[in-house]
Amino acid sequence: MGIFSRFEDGMEDAFDKAAGSVFKSPIEPAQIAKRAEKQMLREKLVGAGRQYAPTLYTVLVNPKDDRNLFGFYPTLAAEIETYLLAKGNEHDLQFDGRPLVRFIVDEQLKSGKFDVVAENVSAPTIAKLRQEEMEFYGIDTGKQAHGDFSGAGAAAVMSGAPVLGAAGLREALQQAHNNHLDLSYKSDDSDAVLDQPSFDAPAQAYARSMGKSTIVNLSSGRIFELNRTTMIIGRGDTCDVVVNDANASRNHLQLSQDATGRWKIADLDSTNGTQLNGRPVERALLRDGDRLTVGVTVFEFRER
């Protein structure tokens, strides 16, 4: 039996045992695996007489299909990763460690449609992304050596066993970062605001009229009211401010308000980091007009 046939049989068995007829999605796992293989061959690198396969595979799916597939992601990712390793070996491709397959929502895709983006990413970055994925799915990283989703953690997700929920994950992340967050922020004029045109006047007027501080997505124009003392910005759908940006981490940035009403930001150990007014920053005080770059998305902070 070939690699692909074994992959199909394995996924069918997993879905039958876990969900039976509950699994309903126009996207078949085999289709994703074949598309990932195609992208692997297309994006391979040649150097020093060797061919290197991409290590990061981002599967873009429609929001509806994401809801149907979500519970299967850990096992599906693990199976596709194993499949890619086998196919890479057939094509004499070298991997810098185990490849990582992750799933991201793309609202522009129609249901039943998907895409796969293959990228050559360093091993440390892959390790960081894998850790983030495991935390997001509530898989015990202490038991999953080398980021293997195919063990007990994945079995728990597939069987419906309790995992760390969205609210619990957010609370745990916030508590962990609050415990070691250095609150001795510097507030000087060294961080000059980028020379960019400010957002339109109606948005400013709306922010002021609400009586609360806000952040504005300068690409979409959407305004987010900072109506809690602690808020999370990220790609994850449980974040307070969700950003549809593949370059953003699931839990990317924390905004928090102290007793005096000042707003601060703290990068949540994101993969690509956070920029304040064009400069990398881990934590800082915010001032009216400051611009935050999360992934490639720019927000402007509006003080009440």
ChimeraX attribute file (.defattr): number of C-alpha atoms within 10 A of each C-alpha:
attribute: neighborCount
match mode: 1-to-1
recipient: residues
	/A:1	5
	/A:2	6
	/A:3	12
	/A:4	15
	/A:5	11
	/A:6	12
	/A:7	18
	/A:8	17
	/A:9	11
	/A:10	14
	/A:11	20
	/A:12	16
	/A:13	12
	/A:14	18
	/A:15	17
	/A:16	13
	/A:17	11
	/A:18	18
	/A:19	15
	/A:20	12
	/A:21	8
	/A:22	10
	/A:23	14
	/A:24	12
	/A:25	15
	/A:26	11
	/A:27	17
	/A:28	14
	/A:29	19
	/A:30	18
	/A:31	12
	/A:32	18
	/A:33	22
	/A:34	16
	/A:35	17
	/A:36	24
	/A:37	21
	/A:38	13
	/A:39	19
	/A:40	26
	/A:41	18
	/A:42	12
	/A:43	15
	/A:44	18
	/A:45	15
	/A:46	12
	/A:47	7
	/A:48	5
	/A:49	6
	/A:50	11
	/A:51	17
	/A:52	20
	/A:53	29
	/A:54	26
	/A:55	24
	/A:56	25
	/A:57	24
	/A:58	17
	/A:59	20
	/A:60	21
	/A:61	25
	/A:62	19
	/A:63	17
	/A:64	16
	/A:65	20
	/A:66	20
	/A:67	12
	/A:68	15
	/A:69	19
	/A:70	14
	/A:71	19
	/A:72	19
	/A:73	19
	/A:74	25
	/A:75	22
	/A:76	25
	/A:77	25
	/A:78	21
	/A:79	21
	/A:80	24
	/A:81	24
	/A:82	18
	/A:83	20
	/A:84	25
	/A:85	20
	/A:86	15
	/A:87	17
	/A:88	21
	/A:89	13
	/A:90	9
	/A:91	12
	/A:92	13
	/A:93	20
	/A:94	18
	/A:95	18
	/A:96	14
	/A:97	14
	/A:98	18
	/A:99	24
	/A:100	25
	/A:101	27
	/A:102	19
	/A:103	19
	/A:104	19
	/A:105	22
	/A:106	18
	/A:107	13
	/A:108	11
	/A:109	16
	/A:110	13
	/A:111	16
	/A:112	13
	/A:113	13
	/A:114	18
	/A:115	16
	/A:116	24
	/A:117	16
	/A:118	25
	/A:119	16
	/A:120	19
	/A:121	15
	/A:122	13
	/A:123	16
	/A:124	10
	/A:125	13
	/A:126	22
	/A:127	17
	/A:128	14
	/A:129	21
	/A:130	22
	/A:131	17
	/A:132	19
	/A:133	21
	/A:134	19
	/A:135	16
	/A:136	18
	/A:137	20
	/A:138	20
	/A:139	24
	/A:140	17
	/A:141	17
	/A:142	8
	/A:143	12
	/A:144	17
	/A:145	10
	/A:146	13
	/A:147	22
	/A:148	22
	/A:149	25
	/A:150	16
	/A:151	16
	/A:152	14
	/A:153	22
	/A:154	27
	/A:155	17
	/A:156	14
	/A:157	21
	/A:158	19
	/A:159	13
	/A:160	12
	/A:161	10
	/A:162	9
	/A:163	16
	/A:164	15
	/A:165	13
	/A:166	16
	/A:167	11
	/A:168	12
	/A:169	18
	/A:170	19
	/A:171	12
	/A:172	13
	/A:173	16
	/A:174	18
	/A:175	12
	/A:176	12
	/A:177	16
	/A:178	14
	/A:179	8
	/A:180	8
	/A:181	12
	/A:182	11
	/A:183	13
	/A:184	9
	/A:185	12
	/A:186	10
	/A:187	11
	/A:188	8
	/A:189	7
	/A:190	7
	/A:191	12
	/A:192	12
	/A:193	15
	/A:194	14
	/A:195	7
	/A:196	7
	/A:197	6
	/A:198	11
	/A:199	15
	/A:200	10
	/A:201	9
	/A:202	9
	/A:203	15
	/A:204	17
	/A:205	10
	/A:206	12
	/A:207	21
	/A:208	15
	/A:209	10
	/A:210	11
	/A:211	11
	/A:212	13
	/A:213	19
	/A:214	22
	/A:215	24
	/A:216	22
	/A:217	19
	/A:218	16
	/A:219	10
	/A:220	10
	/A:221	13
	/A:222	11
	/A:223	20
	/A:224	17
	/A:225	15
	/A:226	22
	/A:227	11
	/A:228	10
	/A:229	12
	/A:230	16
	/A:231	18
	/A:232	25
	/A:233	23
	/A:234	26
	/A:235	23
	/A:236	21
	/A:237	15
	/A:238	17
	/A:239	20
	/A:240	19
	/A:241	20
	/A:242	17
	/A:243	22
	/A:244	17
	/A:245	17
	/A:246	18
	/A:247	18
	/A:248	25
	/A:249	24
	/A:250	27
	/A:251	28
	/A:252	26
	/A:253	27
	/A:254	22
	/A:255	20
	/A:256	20
	/A:257	17
	/A:258	11
	/A:259	7
	/A:260	6
	/A:261	10
	/A:262	13
	/A:263	21
	/A:264	18
	/A:265	23
	/A:266	22
	/A:267	23
	/A:268	23
	/A:269	16
	/A:270	21
	/A:271	19
	/A:272	15
	/A:273	19
	/A:274	26
	/A:275	19
	/A:276	25
	/A:277	19
	/A:278	16
	/A:279	13
	/A:280	14
	/A:281	15
	/A:282	16
	/A:283	23
	/A:284	19
	/A:285	20
	/A:286	21
	/A:287	16
	/A:288	15
	/A:289	17
	/A:290	20
	/A:291	25
	/A:292	26
	/A:293	20
	/A:294	25
	/A:295	22
	/A:296	15
	/A:297	17
	/A:298	20
	/A:299	24
	/A:300	22
	/A:301	22
	/A:302	24
	/A:303	20
	/A:304	14
